[in-house]
Protein backbone atom coordinates (compact mmCIF):
# COMPACT_ATOMS: atom_id res chain seq x y z
CA UNK A 1 0.00 0.00 0.00
CA UNK A 2 1.07 3.58 -0.65
CA UNK A 3 2.40 5.23 2.50
CA UNK A 4 1.84 8.84 3.43
CA UNK A 5 4.64 11.08 4.67
CA UNK A 6 3.30 14.19 6.40
CA UNK A 7 5.51 17.23 6.95
CA UNK A 8 4.35 19.73 9.57
CA UNK A 9 5.89 23.18 9.24
CA UNK A 10 7.48 25.03 6.35
CA UNK A 11 10.92 25.58 7.87
CA UNK A 12 14.46 25.26 6.52
CA UNK A 13 14.56 21.46 6.73
CA UNK A 14 11.19 20.90 5.09
CA UNK A 15 11.97 23.26 2.22
CA UNK A 16 14.63 20.80 1.12
CA UNK A 17 12.29 17.82 1.42
CA UNK A 18 9.55 19.68 -0.44
CA UNK A 19 11.89 20.51 -3.30
CA UNK A 20 13.13 16.91 -3.45
CA UNK A 21 9.83 15.14 -2.76
CA UNK A 22 10.30 13.10 -5.95
CA UNK A 23 12.89 11.03 -4.05
CA UNK A 24 10.10 9.85 -1.73
CA UNK A 25 7.39 9.56 -4.37
CA UNK A 26 9.58 7.31 -6.52
CA UNK A 27 9.57 4.70 -3.73
CA UNK A 28 5.80 4.81 -3.45
CA UNK A 29 5.16 7.57 -0.90
CA UNK A 30 2.49 10.24 -0.93
CA UNK A 31 3.97 13.49 0.45
CA UNK A 32 1.79 16.01 2.29
CA UNK A 33 2.80 19.28 3.92
CA UNK A 34 0.88 21.21 6.58
CA UNK A 35 1.92 24.85 6.82
CA UNK A 36 0.51 28.07 8.21
CA UNK A 37 1.68 30.00 5.17
CA UNK A 38 4.72 30.79 3.07
CA UNK A 39 8.34 30.40 4.16
CA UNK A 40 10.05 33.56 5.40
CA UNK A 41 13.83 33.32 5.51
CA UNK A 42 15.35 34.39 8.83
CA UNK A 43 18.76 35.06 7.24
CA UNK A 44 17.38 38.01 5.26
CA UNK A 45 14.88 39.22 7.85
CA UNK A 46 16.91 41.92 9.59
CA UNK A 47 18.23 43.26 6.29
CA UNK A 48 14.65 43.43 5.05
CA UNK A 49 13.74 45.33 8.21
CA UNK A 50 16.55 47.78 7.50
CA UNK A 51 15.42 48.41 3.93
CA UNK A 52 18.15 46.43 2.14
CA UNK A 53 15.46 44.48 0.28
CA UNK A 54 11.66 44.56 -0.10
CA UNK A 55 9.63 42.13 2.03
CA UNK A 56 8.76 39.90 -0.94
CA UNK A 57 12.48 39.17 -1.43
CA UNK A 58 12.41 37.29 1.89
CA UNK A 59 9.52 34.97 0.98
CA UNK A 60 9.29 31.58 -0.73
CA UNK A 61 5.88 30.57 -2.12
CA UNK A 62 5.12 27.22 -0.47
CA UNK A 63 2.05 26.60 -2.64
CA UNK A 64 4.08 26.96 -5.82
CA UNK A 65 6.85 24.74 -4.48
CA UNK A 66 4.31 22.09 -3.42
CA UNK A 67 2.61 22.03 -6.83
CA UNK A 68 5.94 21.75 -8.61
CA UNK A 69 7.04 18.81 -6.43
CA UNK A 70 3.76 16.89 -6.55
CA UNK A 71 3.10 17.51 -2.85
CA UNK A 72 -0.35 18.14 -1.37
CA UNK A 73 -0.53 21.31 0.72
CA UNK A 74 -2.87 21.78 3.68
CA UNK A 75 -2.91 25.35 4.98
CA UNK A 76 -3.56 25.18 8.70
CA UNK A 77 -2.19 25.08 12.23
CA UNK A 78 -1.34 21.90 14.10
CA UNK A 79 -2.84 21.76 17.60
CA UNK A 80 -2.23 18.15 18.53
CA UNK A 81 -1.36 14.61 17.60
CA UNK A 82 -3.42 11.42 17.92
CA UNK A 83 -0.79 8.70 17.98
CA UNK A 84 -3.37 5.94 18.39
CA UNK A 85 -5.03 6.75 15.06
CA UNK A 86 -1.83 8.17 13.47
CA UNK A 87 -3.42 11.55 12.75
CA UNK A 88 -2.33 15.19 12.95
CA UNK A 89 -5.04 17.41 14.47
CA UNK A 90 -5.57 20.85 12.93
CA UNK A 91 -7.10 23.93 14.49
CA UNK A 92 -10.06 23.89 12.08
CA UNK A 93 -11.02 20.33 13.03
CA UNK A 94 -9.35 18.47 10.16
CA UNK A 95 -7.47 15.27 10.92
CA UNK A 96 -4.61 14.32 8.56
CA UNK A 97 -3.52 10.70 8.68
CA UNK A 98 0.16 9.69 8.38
CA UNK A 99 2.43 6.70 8.19
CA UNK A 100 5.58 8.75 8.74
CA UNK A 101 5.55 12.20 10.32
CA UNK A 102 8.22 14.91 10.23
CA UNK A 103 8.02 17.95 12.51
CA UNK A 104 9.79 21.22 11.65
CA UNK A 105 7.93 23.45 14.11
CA UNK A 106 10.40 26.29 14.55
CA UNK A 107 10.89 28.61 17.51
CA UNK A 108 9.98 32.05 18.82
CA UNK A 109 10.99 34.32 21.71
CA UNK A 110 9.23 33.76 25.03
CA UNK A 111 6.26 36.14 25.05
CA UNK A 112 6.73 39.43 26.86
CA UNK A 113 4.30 40.19 29.63
CA UNK A 114 1.94 42.73 28.13
CA UNK A 115 -0.31 43.21 25.15
CA UNK A 116 -0.88 45.75 22.43
CA UNK A 117 -0.43 46.47 18.75
CA UNK A 118 2.93 48.12 19.45
CA UNK A 119 4.69 44.92 20.54
CA UNK A 120 6.52 43.01 17.80
CA UNK A 121 8.62 39.86 17.88
CA UNK A 122 11.67 38.73 15.90
CA UNK A 123 9.74 35.56 15.03
CA UNK A 124 7.60 34.75 13.19
CA UNK A 125 9.37 36.77 10.48
CA UNK A 126 6.02 38.18 9.34
CA UNK A 127 6.10 40.22 12.55
CA UNK A 128 9.19 42.08 11.29
CA UNK A 129 7.42 42.73 7.97
CA UNK A 130 4.54 44.23 9.95
CA UNK A 131 7.01 46.28 12.01
CA UNK A 132 8.66 47.77 8.93
CA UNK A 133 5.25 48.54 7.41
CA UNK A 134 4.11 50.19 10.65
CA UNK A 135 7.23 52.39 10.87
CA UNK A 136 7.07 53.47 7.23
CA UNK A 137 3.35 54.22 7.57
CA UNK A 138 4.08 56.44 10.58
CA UNK A 139 6.64 58.34 8.51
CA UNK A 140 4.22 59.00 5.64
CA UNK A 141 2.29 61.51 7.69
CA UNK A 142 2.58 65.25 7.27
CA UNK A 143 4.36 65.64 10.60
CA UNK A 144 6.14 62.31 11.22
CA UNK A 145 7.00 61.58 14.85
CA UNK A 146 10.40 60.77 16.32
CA UNK A 147 9.77 57.11 16.98
CA UNK A 148 11.09 55.66 20.23
CA UNK A 149 11.96 51.96 19.93
CA UNK A 150 12.65 49.61 22.84
CA UNK A 151 14.52 46.46 21.80
CA UNK A 152 14.24 43.89 24.59
CA UNK A 153 17.21 41.52 24.57
CA UNK A 154 20.95 42.17 24.48
CA UNK A 155 22.02 39.17 22.43
CA UNK A 156 23.18 39.09 18.82
CA UNK A 157 19.62 39.27 17.49
CA UNK A 158 18.79 42.34 19.56
CA UNK A 159 21.94 44.12 18.34
CA UNK A 160 21.20 43.16 14.72
CA UNK A 161 17.60 44.39 15.00
CA UNK A 162 18.69 47.71 16.51
CA UNK A 163 21.38 48.31 13.88
CA UNK A 164 18.94 47.65 11.05
CA UNK A 165 16.28 49.87 12.57
CA UNK A 166 18.88 52.64 12.51
CA UNK A 167 19.62 51.79 8.88
CA UNK A 168 15.92 52.10 8.08
CA UNK A 169 15.70 55.53 9.71
CA UNK A 170 18.81 56.70 7.84
CA UNK A 171 17.37 55.41 4.56
CA UNK A 172 14.24 57.51 5.05
CA UNK A 173 16.01 60.49 6.59
CA UNK A 174 13.91 60.22 9.76
CA UNK A 175 14.80 60.42 13.42
CA UNK A 176 14.50 57.41 15.68
CA UNK A 177 15.51 56.85 19.30
CA UNK A 178 16.63 53.24 19.87
CA UNK A 179 17.34 51.69 23.26
CA UNK A 180 18.37 48.08 23.90
CA UNK A 181 17.45 46.60 27.28
CA UNK A 182 19.54 43.63 28.41
CA UNK A 183 18.88 41.56 31.52
CA UNK A 184 22.62 40.77 31.86
CA UNK A 185 25.89 41.74 30.19
CA UNK A 186 25.19 42.05 26.45
CA UNK A 187 26.81 39.60 24.03
CA UNK A 188 28.34 37.67 26.92
CA UNK A 189 28.49 34.44 24.91
CA UNK A 190 30.68 35.96 22.18
CA UNK A 191 34.48 36.29 22.20
CA UNK A 192 35.48 39.47 23.99
CA UNK A 193 36.89 41.18 20.89
CA UNK A 194 33.72 40.49 18.88
CA UNK A 195 31.47 41.83 21.64
CA UNK A 196 33.62 44.97 21.96
CA UNK A 197 33.50 45.59 18.19
CA UNK A 198 29.71 45.30 18.13
CA UNK A 199 29.35 47.60 21.14
CA UNK A 200 31.54 50.21 19.42
CA UNK A 201 29.39 49.91 16.32
CA UNK A 202 26.25 50.57 18.36
CA UNK A 203 27.81 53.75 19.77
CA UNK A 204 28.64 55.03 16.26
CA UNK A 205 24.99 54.49 15.34
CA UNK A 206 23.78 56.40 18.42
CA UNK A 207 22.06 53.34 19.87
CA UNK A 208 21.85 53.17 23.65
CA UNK A 209 22.21 49.84 25.45
CA UNK A 210 21.22 49.51 29.11
CA UNK A 211 22.07 46.69 31.46
CA UNK A 212 21.26 45.13 33.82
CA UNK A 213 17.74 46.17 32.86
CA UNK A 214 15.05 43.50 32.67
CA UNK A 215 11.74 44.48 31.09
CA UNK A 216 8.96 43.07 33.27
CA UNK A 217 5.97 44.55 31.42
CA UNK A 218 5.41 46.12 28.02
CA UNK A 219 2.44 48.29 27.21
CA UNK A 220 1.28 50.62 24.44
CA UNK A 221 3.45 53.60 25.40
CA UNK A 222 6.22 52.26 27.58
CA UNK A 223 8.07 49.48 29.34
CA UNK A 224 8.41 48.74 33.04
CA UNK A 225 11.80 47.62 34.37
CA UNK A 226 12.66 45.33 37.26
CA UNK A 227 13.75 48.30 39.38
CA UNK A 228 10.19 49.64 39.24
CA UNK A 229 10.82 52.45 36.77
CA UNK A 230 8.82 53.06 33.61
CA UNK A 231 10.32 54.33 30.36
CA UNK A 232 8.38 55.77 27.46
CA UNK A 233 8.52 54.22 24.00
CA UNK A 234 6.29 53.89 20.95
CA UNK A 235 7.26 50.41 19.78
CA UNK A 236 8.64 47.35 21.60
CA UNK A 237 10.60 44.57 19.83
CA UNK A 238 10.92 41.23 21.61
CA UNK A 239 14.40 39.80 20.93
CA UNK A 240 14.80 37.84 24.16
CA UNK A 241 16.10 34.61 22.64
CA UNK A 242 14.39 31.61 21.09
CA UNK A 243 12.50 28.68 22.58
CA UNK A 244 10.83 25.81 20.69
CA UNK A 245 7.28 26.21 19.47
CA UNK A 246 4.94 25.63 22.40
CA UNK A 247 3.03 22.90 20.56
CA UNK A 248 6.09 20.63 20.69
CA UNK A 249 5.59 19.94 24.40
CA UNK A 250 1.91 19.05 23.90
CA UNK A 251 2.32 16.12 21.49
CA UNK A 252 2.68 13.24 23.96
CA UNK A 253 6.30 12.80 22.90
CA UNK A 254 9.47 13.10 25.02
CA UNK A 255 10.65 16.70 25.41
CA UNK A 256 13.28 18.53 27.45
CA UNK A 257 13.00 21.37 29.99
CA UNK A 258 12.76 23.96 27.20
CA UNK A 259 9.93 22.11 25.49
CA UNK A 260 12.13 20.77 22.66
CA UNK A 261 11.32 17.37 21.19
CA UNK A 262 14.01 14.85 22.11
CA UNK A 263 15.36 13.03 19.05
CA UNK A 264 18.13 10.50 18.61
CA UNK A 265 21.10 10.84 16.27
CA UNK A 266 18.89 9.74 13.34
CA UNK A 267 16.47 12.66 14.00
CA UNK A 268 13.82 10.20 15.20
CA UNK A 269 11.69 10.91 18.26
CA UNK A 270 12.82 8.81 21.20
CA UNK A 271 9.14 8.11 21.85
CA UNK A 272 8.04 7.01 18.37
CA UNK A 273 10.23 5.60 15.59
CA UNK A 274 7.79 6.78 12.90
CA UNK A 275 8.09 10.44 13.94
CA UNK A 276 11.06 12.56 12.88
CA UNK A 277 11.88 16.16 13.77
CA UNK A 278 14.45 18.80 12.85
CA UNK A 279 15.38 22.44 13.32
CA UNK A 280 14.81 24.68 16.32
CA UNK A 281 12.13 22.45 17.87
CA UNK A 282 14.50 19.58 18.77
CA UNK A 283 16.92 18.54 21.47
CA UNK A 284 19.41 16.48 19.47
CA UNK A 285 20.55 13.26 21.12
CA UNK A 286 19.41 14.71 24.43
CA UNK A 287 21.15 18.09 24.14
CA UNK A 288 20.19 21.45 22.73
CA UNK A 289 21.92 22.76 19.61
CA UNK A 290 22.22 26.48 18.89
CA UNK A 291 18.91 27.64 17.40
CA UNK A 292 20.42 28.73 14.10
CA UNK A 293 19.07 27.95 10.65
CA UNK A 294 22.38 26.43 9.56
CA UNK A 295 21.67 23.33 11.67
CA UNK A 296 18.28 22.77 10.05
CA UNK A 297 19.85 23.24 6.61
CA UNK A 298 22.48 20.59 7.42
CA UNK A 299 19.87 18.26 8.90
CA UNK A 300 17.63 18.48 5.82
CA UNK A 301 19.42 15.94 3.54
CA UNK A 302 19.81 13.51 6.46
CA UNK A 303 16.11 13.87 7.25
CA UNK A 304 15.17 13.23 3.61
CA UNK A 305 17.45 10.20 3.40
CA UNK A 306 16.10 8.72 6.64
CA UNK A 307 12.47 9.17 5.65
CA UNK A 308 13.31 7.28 2.46
CA UNK A 309 15.24 4.63 4.38
CA UNK A 310 12.35 4.08 6.79
CA UNK A 311 9.96 3.66 3.87
CA UNK A 312 12.18 1.17 2.09
CA UNK A 313 13.46 -0.77 5.12
CA UNK A 314 17.06 0.40 4.83
CA UNK A 315 19.38 1.48 7.68
CA UNK A 316 19.13 5.08 8.86
CA UNK A 317 22.14 7.38 8.79
CA UNK A 318 23.17 9.66 11.67
CA UNK A 319 23.30 13.42 11.68
CA UNK A 320 26.65 14.74 12.93
CA UNK A 321 26.42 18.39 14.10
CA UNK A 322 29.22 20.65 12.95
CA UNK A 323 31.46 22.03 15.72
CA UNK A 324 31.68 25.48 14.15
CA UNK A 325 29.62 27.38 11.63
CA UNK A 326 29.85 30.74 9.90
CA UNK A 327 27.62 33.37 11.52
CA UNK A 328 27.22 36.80 9.91
CA UNK A 329 25.60 39.67 11.80
CA UNK A 330 24.14 42.30 9.49
CA UNK A 331 24.75 45.82 10.80
CA UNK A 332 22.84 47.93 8.30
CA UNK A 333 23.56 49.01 4.75
CA UNK A 334 27.35 49.14 4.80
CA UNK A 335 28.79 46.59 7.22
CA UNK A 336 28.44 43.19 8.84
CA UNK A 337 30.47 41.06 11.23
CA UNK A 338 31.28 37.45 10.40
CA UNK A 339 32.40 34.93 12.98
CA UNK A 340 33.52 31.31 12.87
CA UNK A 341 34.86 29.87 16.08
CA UNK A 342 37.15 32.60 17.43
CA UNK A 343 38.00 34.06 14.02
CA UNK A 344 36.08 37.16 13.02
CA UNK A 345 36.05 40.06 10.60
CA UNK A 346 33.95 43.22 10.42
CA UNK A 347 33.44 45.38 7.35
CA UNK A 348 31.65 45.79 3.98
CA UNK A 349 32.99 42.50 2.51
CA UNK A 350 31.20 40.60 5.29
CA UNK A 351 27.92 42.25 4.31
CA UNK A 352 28.51 41.42 0.64
CA UNK A 353 29.16 37.78 1.55
CA UNK A 354 26.04 37.63 3.72
CA UNK A 355 23.84 39.02 0.97
CA UNK A 356 25.31 36.61 -1.59
CA UNK A 357 24.76 33.57 0.66
CA UNK A 358 21.23 34.60 1.61
CA UNK A 359 20.15 35.40 -1.94
CA UNK A 360 21.56 32.14 -3.26
CA UNK A 361 19.65 30.17 -0.61
CA UNK A 362 16.29 31.83 -1.34
CA UNK A 363 16.76 31.65 -5.11
CA UNK A 364 17.39 27.91 -4.89
CA UNK A 365 13.71 27.47 -3.94
CA UNK A 366 12.23 29.88 -6.47
CA UNK A 367 11.87 27.42 -9.35
CA UNK A 368 14.36 29.10 -11.63
CA UNK A 369 12.83 32.57 -11.49
CA UNK A 370 15.13 35.58 -11.20
CA UNK A 371 15.76 36.96 -7.75
CA UNK A 372 13.88 39.95 -6.38
CA UNK A 373 16.50 42.66 -6.25
CA UNK A 374 16.98 44.98 -3.32
CA UNK A 375 15.70 48.54 -3.29
C-alpha positions as CSV (number, residue, x, y, z in Angstrom):
1,X,0.0,0.0,0.0
2,X,1.1,3.6,-0.6
3,X,2.4,5.2,2.5
4,X,1.8,8.8,3.4
5,X,4.6,11.1,4.7
6,X,3.3,14.2,6.4
7,X,5.5,17.2,6.9
8,X,4.3,19.7,9.6
9,X,5.9,23.2,9.2
10,X,7.5,25.0,6.4
11,X,10.9,25.6,7.9
12,X,14.5,25.3,6.5
13,X,14.6,21.5,6.7
14,X,11.2,20.9,5.1
15,X,12.0,23.3,2.2
16,X,14.6,20.8,1.1
17,X,12.3,17.8,1.4
18,X,9.5,19.7,-0.4
19,X,11.9,20.5,-3.3
20,X,13.1,16.9,-3.4
21,X,9.8,15.1,-2.8
22,X,10.3,13.1,-5.9
23,X,12.9,11.0,-4.0
24,X,10.1,9.9,-1.7
25,X,7.4,9.6,-4.4
26,X,9.6,7.3,-6.5
27,X,9.6,4.7,-3.7
28,X,5.8,4.8,-3.5
29,X,5.2,7.6,-0.9
30,X,2.5,10.2,-0.9
31,X,4.0,13.5,0.4
32,X,1.8,16.0,2.3
33,X,2.8,19.3,3.9
34,X,0.9,21.2,6.6
35,X,1.9,24.8,6.8
36,X,0.5,28.1,8.2
37,X,1.7,30.0,5.2
38,X,4.7,30.8,3.1
39,X,8.3,30.4,4.2
40,X,10.0,33.6,5.4
41,X,13.8,33.3,5.5
42,X,15.3,34.4,8.8
43,X,18.8,35.1,7.2
44,X,17.4,38.0,5.3
45,X,14.9,39.2,7.8
46,X,16.9,41.9,9.6
47,X,18.2,43.3,6.3
48,X,14.6,43.4,5.0
49,X,13.7,45.3,8.2
50,X,16.5,47.8,7.5
51,X,15.4,48.4,3.9
52,X,18.1,46.4,2.1
53,X,15.5,44.5,0.3
54,X,11.7,44.6,-0.1
55,X,9.6,42.1,2.0
56,X,8.8,39.9,-0.9
57,X,12.5,39.2,-1.4
58,X,12.4,37.3,1.9
59,X,9.5,35.0,1.0
60,X,9.3,31.6,-0.7
61,X,5.9,30.6,-2.1
62,X,5.1,27.2,-0.5
63,X,2.0,26.6,-2.6
64,X,4.1,27.0,-5.8
65,X,6.9,24.7,-4.5
66,X,4.3,22.1,-3.4
67,X,2.6,22.0,-6.8
68,X,5.9,21.8,-8.6
69,X,7.0,18.8,-6.4
70,X,3.8,16.9,-6.5
71,X,3.1,17.5,-2.9
72,X,-0.3,18.1,-1.4
73,X,-0.5,21.3,0.7
74,X,-2.9,21.8,3.7
75,X,-2.9,25.4,5.0
76,X,-3.6,25.2,8.7
77,X,-2.2,25.1,12.2
78,X,-1.3,21.9,14.1
79,X,-2.8,21.8,17.6
80,X,-2.2,18.1,18.5
81,X,-1.4,14.6,17.6
82,X,-3.4,11.4,17.9
83,X,-0.8,8.7,18.0
84,X,-3.4,5.9,18.4
85,X,-5.0,6.7,15.1
86,X,-1.8,8.2,13.5
87,X,-3.4,11.6,12.8
88,X,-2.3,15.2,12.9
89,X,-5.0,17.4,14.5
90,X,-5.6,20.8,12.9
91,X,-7.1,23.9,14.5
92,X,-10.1,23.9,12.1
93,X,-11.0,20.3,13.0
94,X,-9.3,18.5,10.2
95,X,-7.5,15.3,10.9
96,X,-4.6,14.3,8.6
97,X,-3.5,10.7,8.7
98,X,0.2,9.7,8.4
99,X,2.4,6.7,8.2
100,X,5.6,8.8,8.7
101,X,5.6,12.2,10.3
102,X,8.2,14.9,10.2
103,X,8.0,18.0,12.5
104,X,9.8,21.2,11.7
105,X,7.9,23.4,14.1
106,X,10.4,26.3,14.6
107,X,10.9,28.6,17.5
108,X,10.0,32.0,18.8
109,X,11.0,34.3,21.7
110,X,9.2,33.8,25.0
111,X,6.3,36.1,25.1
112,X,6.7,39.4,26.9
113,X,4.3,40.2,29.6
114,X,1.9,42.7,28.1
115,X,-0.3,43.2,25.1
116,X,-0.9,45.8,22.4
117,X,-0.4,46.5,18.8
118,X,2.9,48.1,19.5
119,X,4.7,44.9,20.5
120,X,6.5,43.0,17.8
121,X,8.6,39.9,17.9
122,X,11.7,38.7,15.9
123,X,9.7,35.6,15.0
124,X,7.6,34.7,13.2
125,X,9.4,36.8,10.5
126,X,6.0,38.2,9.3
127,X,6.1,40.2,12.5
128,X,9.2,42.1,11.3
129,X,7.4,42.7,8.0
130,X,4.5,44.2,9.9
131,X,7.0,46.3,12.0
132,X,8.7,47.8,8.9
133,X,5.2,48.5,7.4
134,X,4.1,50.2,10.7
135,X,7.2,52.4,10.9
136,X,7.1,53.5,7.2
137,X,3.4,54.2,7.6
138,X,4.1,56.4,10.6
139,X,6.6,58.3,8.5
140,X,4.2,59.0,5.6
141,X,2.3,61.5,7.7
142,X,2.6,65.3,7.3
143,X,4.4,65.6,10.6
144,X,6.1,62.3,11.2
145,X,7.0,61.6,14.8
146,X,10.4,60.8,16.3
147,X,9.8,57.1,17.0
148,X,11.1,55.7,20.2
149,X,12.0,52.0,19.9
150,X,12.6,49.6,22.8
151,X,14.5,46.5,21.8
152,X,14.2,43.9,24.6
153,X,17.2,41.5,24.6
154,X,21.0,42.2,24.5
155,X,22.0,39.2,22.4
156,X,23.2,39.1,18.8
157,X,19.6,39.3,17.5
158,X,18.8,42.3,19.6
159,X,21.9,44.1,18.3
160,X,21.2,43.2,14.7
161,X,17.6,44.4,15.0
162,X,18.7,47.7,16.5
163,X,21.4,48.3,13.9
164,X,18.9,47.7,11.0
165,X,16.3,49.9,12.6
166,X,18.9,52.6,12.5
167,X,19.6,51.8,8.9
168,X,15.9,52.1,8.1
169,X,15.7,55.5,9.7
170,X,18.8,56.7,7.8
171,X,17.4,55.4,4.6
172,X,14.2,57.5,5.0
173,X,16.0,60.5,6.6
174,X,13.9,60.2,9.8
175,X,14.8,60.4,13.4
176,X,14.5,57.4,15.7
177,X,15.5,56.8,19.3
178,X,16.6,53.2,19.9
179,X,17.3,51.7,23.3
180,X,18.4,48.1,23.9
181,X,17.5,46.6,27.3
182,X,19.5,43.6,28.4
183,X,18.9,41.6,31.5
184,X,22.6,40.8,31.9
185,X,25.9,41.7,30.2
186,X,25.2,42.1,26.4
187,X,26.8,39.6,24.0
188,X,28.3,37.7,26.9
189,X,28.5,34.4,24.9
190,X,30.7,36.0,22.2
191,X,34.5,36.3,22.2
192,X,35.5,39.5,24.0
193,X,36.9,41.2,20.9
194,X,33.7,40.5,18.9
195,X,31.5,41.8,21.6
196,X,33.6,45.0,22.0
197,X,33.5,45.6,18.2
198,X,29.7,45.3,18.1
199,X,29.3,47.6,21.1
200,X,31.5,50.2,19.4
201,X,29.4,49.9,16.3
202,X,26.3,50.6,18.4
203,X,27.8,53.7,19.8
204,X,28.6,55.0,16.3
205,X,25.0,54.5,15.3
206,X,23.8,56.4,18.4
207,X,22.1,53.3,19.9
208,X,21.9,53.2,23.7
209,X,22.2,49.8,25.4
210,X,21.2,49.5,29.1
211,X,22.1,46.7,31.5
212,X,21.3,45.1,33.8
213,X,17.7,46.2,32.9
214,X,15.1,43.5,32.7
215,X,11.7,44.5,31.1
216,X,9.0,43.1,33.3
217,X,6.0,44.5,31.4
218,X,5.4,46.1,28.0
219,X,2.4,48.3,27.2
220,X,1.3,50.6,24.4
221,X,3.5,53.6,25.4
222,X,6.2,52.3,27.6
223,X,8.1,49.5,29.3
224,X,8.4,48.7,33.0
225,X,11.8,47.6,34.4
226,X,12.7,45.3,37.3
227,X,13.8,48.3,39.4
228,X,10.2,49.6,39.2
229,X,10.8,52.5,36.8
230,X,8.8,53.1,33.6
231,X,10.3,54.3,30.4
232,X,8.4,55.8,27.5
233,X,8.5,54.2,24.0
234,X,6.3,53.9,21.0
235,X,7.3,50.4,19.8
236,X,8.6,47.3,21.6
237,X,10.6,44.6,19.8
238,X,10.9,41.2,21.6
239,X,14.4,39.8,20.9
240,X,14.8,37.8,24.2
241,X,16.1,34.6,22.6
242,X,14.4,31.6,21.1
243,X,12.5,28.7,22.6
244,X,10.8,25.8,20.7
245,X,7.3,26.2,19.5
246,X,4.9,25.6,22.4
247,X,3.0,22.9,20.6
248,X,6.1,20.6,20.7
249,X,5.6,19.9,24.4
250,X,1.9,19.1,23.9
251,X,2.3,16.1,21.5
252,X,2.7,13.2,24.0
253,X,6.3,12.8,22.9
254,X,9.5,13.1,25.0
255,X,10.7,16.7,25.4
256,X,13.3,18.5,27.5
257,X,13.0,21.4,30.0
258,X,12.8,24.0,27.2
259,X,9.9,22.1,25.5
260,X,12.1,20.8,22.7
261,X,11.3,17.4,21.2
262,X,14.0,14.9,22.1
263,X,15.4,13.0,19.1
264,X,18.1,10.5,18.6
265,X,21.1,10.8,16.3
266,X,18.9,9.7,13.3
267,X,16.5,12.7,14.0
268,X,13.8,10.2,15.2
269,X,11.7,10.9,18.3
270,X,12.8,8.8,21.2
271,X,9.1,8.1,21.9
272,X,8.0,7.0,18.4
273,X,10.2,5.6,15.6
274,X,7.8,6.8,12.9
275,X,8.1,10.4,13.9
276,X,11.1,12.6,12.9
277,X,11.9,16.2,13.8
278,X,14.5,18.8,12.8
279,X,15.4,22.4,13.3
280,X,14.8,24.7,16.3
281,X,12.1,22.4,17.9
282,X,14.5,19.6,18.8
283,X,16.9,18.5,21.5
284,X,19.4,16.5,19.5
285,X,20.5,13.3,21.1
286,X,19.4,14.7,24.4
287,X,21.1,18.1,24.1
288,X,20.2,21.4,22.7
289,X,21.9,22.8,19.6
290,X,22.2,26.5,18.9
291,X,18.9,27.6,17.4
292,X,20.4,28.7,14.1
293,X,19.1,28.0,10.7
294,X,22.4,26.4,9.6
295,X,21.7,23.3,11.7
296,X,18.3,22.8,10.1
297,X,19.8,23.2,6.6
298,X,22.5,20.6,7.4
299,X,19.9,18.3,8.9
300,X,17.6,18.5,5.8
301,X,19.4,15.9,3.5
302,X,19.8,13.5,6.5
303,X,16.1,13.9,7.2
304,X,15.2,13.2,3.6
305,X,17.5,10.2,3.4
306,X,16.1,8.7,6.6
307,X,12.5,9.2,5.6
308,X,13.3,7.3,2.5
309,X,15.2,4.6,4.4
310,X,12.3,4.1,6.8
311,X,10.0,3.7,3.9
312,X,12.2,1.2,2.1
313,X,13.5,-0.8,5.1
314,X,17.1,0.4,4.8
315,X,19.4,1.5,7.7
316,X,19.1,5.1,8.9
317,X,22.1,7.4,8.8
318,X,23.2,9.7,11.7
319,X,23.3,13.4,11.7
320,X,26.7,14.7,12.9
321,X,26.4,18.4,14.1
322,X,29.2,20.6,12.9
323,X,31.5,22.0,15.7
324,X,31.7,25.5,14.1
325,X,29.6,27.4,11.6
326,X,29.9,30.7,9.9
327,X,27.6,33.4,11.5
328,X,27.2,36.8,9.9
329,X,25.6,39.7,11.8
330,X,24.1,42.3,9.5
331,X,24.8,45.8,10.8
332,X,22.8,47.9,8.3
333,X,23.6,49.0,4.7
334,X,27.4,49.1,4.8
335,X,28.8,46.6,7.2
336,X,28.4,43.2,8.8
337,X,30.5,41.1,11.2
338,X,31.3,37.5,10.4
339,X,32.4,34.9,13.0
340,X,33.5,31.3,12.9
341,X,34.9,29.9,16.1
342,X,37.2,32.6,17.4
343,X,38.0,34.1,14.0
344,X,36.1,37.2,13.0
345,X,36.1,40.1,10.6
346,X,33.9,43.2,10.4
347,X,33.4,45.4,7.3
348,X,31.7,45.8,4.0
349,X,33.0,42.5,2.5
350,X,31.2,40.6,5.3
351,X,27.9,42.3,4.3
352,X,28.5,41.4,0.6
353,X,29.2,37.8,1.5
354,X,26.0,37.6,3.7
355,X,23.8,39.0,1.0
356,X,25.3,36.6,-1.6
357,X,24.8,33.6,0.7
358,X,21.2,34.6,1.6
359,X,20.1,35.4,-1.9
360,X,21.6,32.1,-3.3
361,X,19.6,30.2,-0.6
362,X,16.3,31.8,-1.3
363,X,16.8,31.7,-5.1
364,X,17.4,27.9,-4.9
365,X,13.7,27.5,-3.9
366,X,12.2,29.9,-6.5
367,X,11.9,27.4,-9.4
368,X,14.4,29.1,-11.6
369,X,12.8,32.6,-11.5
370,X,15.1,35.6,-11.2
371,X,15.8,37.0,-7.8
372,X,13.9,39.9,-6.4
373,X,16.5,42.7,-6.2
374,X,17.0,45.0,-3.3
375,X,15.7,48.5,-3.3
